[in-house]
């Protein structure tokens, strides 16, 4: 590879050594600008995704692992223990969803600031501030930032890891960068081990196969971080899931069987606010909702072209390469979609996109600059309006769904199904969390019981079967007392306490 000089696009004064990543001038107010973006992100979460929204299905599984107020739900093979540990400082002593949401919103804002701070000096502060704003104003980022879910934290870990990898490669014995690589890799593996591998795959290839990037210290930090983060998941595989191979196999089966499966259309359908698109049927969202998804790769490519012309290709190319590998399993290898799966991709692409937009509004001559600035401003304003509309509808729909689980749980208490108790059947996992009961299932992804064990437990504790309207109960519950709770049928075991008069 020919040696080139890495010169920043904006504010360049002198060429830097060819073996260093692009550097930009640092001003005292730069970090304040990044902190302002992170603070606005926190405030937007607290206002737009109100803390009283309640916990979702997956959140109840994660929180129940560390909460003393409810029995732990079945922990299926693909899940990792990162989220339970993340929420433990609050959930281990408080059952307040509002407090948990505020804690996660504050933590997510701090995480965004740290991730942008890592790139300070590699890109101008205004590029990083715009990148943070673009990522933070996506409805999916705002929606999942304060939630007990892993994907946002994989995204933050990805940004930190790639940035620290560039710093370690260009900074010789930069111990802070090495620690950053290891810590961020551990964070990703702690949250979702498979995602951590996909995100860091280009870094591993560079550190092993490309002579100019071959450095023992960054490679060791990266591998050590991945192993440290995934260690608990691997050990648990042998303790509880029949071995690592069996856990990987079970995880693939639960996800529908990983393999060649183009899910681009599924992801597009989910952009309208569908938290989980499985099965992903129905029409596409309004074209206005989809527009940004088609524009995003075009602007990202423009960012790469700009970086090549400025002779500072490495940071931008590495961001886009890691974003591509992060998206591969969810765009090409899975049979369903959830918008949160692509959060690491969006976070990594945000910097090249912001770099391209800053270039567009600063480089054109005086004659064209007002036109370009106006077009970019109008496009961004329309984009924000669409994101806000989708977020508002998604929050409202989600809040209503969670409220329905709360109402069902209260009705179960009225019917005598009170802790210690157990639920099985339709949506039994989240309803059981709200009711303070155990959740059981005969087979399926959450299979942890048998008909015999359920009937045996029903002799000494309240057990209820929740069924969707029009469906039949399992054989062992056909003689149990039938009650209508909203749109659901509830079959209560004879051992349940009598409802209050």
Order of alpha helices (4+ residues) and beta strands (2+ residues): alpha-alpha-alpha-alpha-alpha-alpha-alpha-alpha-alpha-alpha-alpha-alpha-alpha-alpha-alpha-alpha-beta-alpha-beta-alpha-beta-beta-beta
